[in-house]
């Protein structure tokens, strides 16, 4: 019996901070045995058209997605928009604002790094020359390339993580507002990797209750790198809040072994899959049982 999920609704390409182009990502994901995928780049849908075309070539199910940075009670969280219309006006406008916020934050990160002796401006100029929308992971990789850190994890620990010299808090839109963008784009909103946030158990329950009340649809129950205990806690949150469950690796880089596509556990049967029914496309068979 196969206990691995054939669904992965949390994947990143070079349109944000992934290492594979959208077409390369789809080929990789298909080779890993995934039958239904979503491209969910950070605050952009720029890679969706290329990924959708590649998915047709490889014969796997595909939905357009996005991962939106949001605020909830002063905390930064990530919200997935799944099976969206990437051209919907409310979403397009919202994401344009996100790009502006990211560019402003990148300039402040560069300034703070320079002030502490790290080559922030040099890193930012390198990113700008490649036309990327800078994320903290982009900065981390540039600090590695410039010899300031041995690997991206160390760059976060020394320079970019919370409380570090290059950490800059962004004023992201509220969770409920971004949820409205996703609903206006005809999609489903799901909280990404709910157990990664530094919240108490009670705060997580309140988060899910408020999210459901605001029109949210689901939470990521099965997440790349998550422990079985985290999966059980996320499942409990979904059931208690009446939210659907999602499965996503949060894959960025084939060189990182902890979250490969096609290796996630199946969604437990006690929660309704977020991909069941509209607006997800009708599939010839359930991707988990085909």
N, C-alpha and C positions, 0 to 999 in steps of 0.2 A: 504494500500500500504506500502510495506517495504522500508524504506528509509536508511537502514543500508547496508553497503557493505559486500559482502560475500568473499571479497578478502583481504588478508593481506600479503604484500610482504616485511615486515620489522620486523623480529622476532629474538630473541636471546636465546641461550641455555647455558648450563654449559660449552660448548666448548669455550665460551668466558666469558662474564660477566652476563649471565642469571642465574636464580635460578632453572630452570627445566632442566633435561636431555633432549637431542633431542627427545627421544621417549615420555617422559612425556609432553614435549611441544606440540608435534603433537596431543596427546590425548586431551590436554587442549584446543587447538585451534579448533579441530574438535567439541568438546562439546560446544564451543561458537558459532557454526554455520558457521564457515569459510569453504568455498569450494575450495579455491585456496590459497596456502601459499608458502612462500619462507623462508628458514632458512638463515639468514644474520648475522652470527657471525663476530666479529671484527677481520679482517685480518687472518681468518682461515676458512677452509672448513672441519675441523676435524669431525664435527657432521653431515655432510650431508648424509653419507651412512646410519647411524642409523635412521635419520629423514625420509629419503626416504622409508625405509622399513616399518616404522611405518605408514606413510601416506597410503601405500598400504593396510595395515591392517584396517585402519579407513575409507578407501574409499574416500579420498579427494585428490584433485590435488596438486602436489608438484613440485617445481623447486628448483634446487640448487642455492644458492646465497652466497654473502659475502658483508661485509661492510668494505671498505678500507679507512683508514685515508690518506688524501692527503693535499697538500699545494696549495694555490692560492693567489698570491700577498702577500705572507708572512702569510696568515691566514690558520688555520687548518680547513678543511672541511671533510665531510664524503660522500663517493661515494658508491652507491650500484651497485653490479654486479648481474644481474638477469638472470636466465636460462643459467647459465654458465656450461661448462664442467670443473668440479673441478680438473681434471687431466691434463688440458692443460699446456704444458711446460712453456709458457710465464707467465701464472698466478701463477703456482707453484713456479717459480723462484722469481717473484715479492713478493709473500707472505712470502717466506723464508727471504727476506730482511726486510719485515715488522716485523717479529718475532725478528730479530736481533735488529732492532731499538727499539722495545718495551722493550726488555731485558735491553738494554743500558739505556733507559729512566727510567726504574724501579729502577735500581741501583742508578741513580742520584736523583730520588725522595727520596729514602731511606736516602741517604746522607744529603739531604737538610732538611728532617724532623728531623733527628738525631741532626743536627746542631742547630735546634730551640727547642729542648727539647721534641720532639715527638718520639715514638718508631718506627722509619722508618725501621731500619734493622730487628727488631723483626717482623714487619708486613711482610716484604719481605720474610724472612725465612719461615714464616707460609705459604705464598702463594707458595713458591718454593716446600715446602714439599707436597703440593697437586698437583703439576705438572701443574699449570695453567700458561697461558701467561698473566702477570699482566697488567691490565688496571687501570686507576685512580679509577674506581668504586670498583675494588678489594681492593685497598688501603683504600678507604673510609669505606668499610665494616669491614676491619681489625681494623681500628682506632676505630670504634664503638665497636667491640668485645674486644678491649683492654681498653675500658673505656675512651678513649680520646675525643670522640664525642658522642652525644646522638643519632644521626641518620646520614645516609650517606649525606643528604643534608647539615647538619651542618658541616660535615667533609670537604665538598667542600668549604663551605663558609669561614671556618677558616683556612684550611690547603692546599687544593688542587686546588682550582679555580684559574683563571687568576689573577696574582698579589699576590697570597698567598705564604707562605713559601715553600710549597712542589710542586709548579707549575714548570714544566720543559717543555720547548718547544722542540718538536721533529722535526727533519728535514725530514718530510714525502716527498714522491715523488710528483712531480707536477701532477696536475689534469689531464693534457693531457696524461701523461705517464701511469697513472693507467687506464685511459680510453682505451688506447691501449691494456693493459693486458686483460681487459674484452672483448673487441672486438675479440682479438686473441683466447679467450676461447669460442667464439661463442655466447656470451651473449649480453645483453643490459645494458648500463650504465645509471644510474639515480642519480641525486643529492638528497641526503637525507635531510629531514626537512629544506628546503631552508630559511625559515623565522627565524630560531633560530640563525643564524650567525650575529655577530655585524657588519653588512654592511649597507650602505645607499641604498636607493631605486635604485639610479643610478648604484651603484656597483653591485647590484644583477642583474640588466638588463645586464650589461657587462659580469658578470660571466656566465649567461645563454647563451648569444650570443657566447662567446668564447668556451663554452662547446659544443654547437651545432656544431660550426665550427671544433672542434677537434674530431667529431664523436660521441658525446654524444647523447643519445636517449630520455631521459625524466627527469622529476623532480617529487618529491613527492608532489602532490597537497593536498592530504588529509593525515594528520599526527596526530598521537596520541598526545593529549593534545593541539592541535592547535585550535585557535579560528576561528569562521566563517570569521572574517576579514582577518586573515592570509591565510585561504583557498582561499578567493577571490583574494588576492594579488599573491599567488602562481599560481592560475589559469591564471591570467593575464600574468605572466611571461612565462608560458608554451605556451600560445597562441601567444604571441608576438615573441617568440623565435622559434616557430615551433617544440616544444618538446612535447613528449607524457606525459601523466599523470600517476602517480602511487599512490597507497594507501598503507599505512603502519603504524602500531601502534607503532613501536619501543618498543615492549613489552619485559620486562626483568623479571618481578616478579609479581606473582599473588597477593601478599600482597599490591602492589601499585595500587590504584584504578583509576588513571587518564588516563591510556592508555590500557584498556583491549581489547583483540582481539574480533572481532565480533560486536563492537559498533561504528565503524567508519562510517561517512557519505559516501554515494556512490560518485564515481567520477562524476563530472558534465559532461553532455553530449556534451559540447562544446569543449572537448579535447579528443583526441584518447587515449584509454587505452594502457598502455605499454604492457599489456599481450595479446593484440589482434594480433594473427598471430605468425609466426616463430620469434624467436626460441622457444617460449612457446609451450608446447605440445597441440595438438588438443584436445579440450574438447567436450564432447558429447553435452553440452549446455553452453551458456554464464553463468559463475558463478554468475553474477549479476541478472540474470532473471530466472534462473532455479528454 
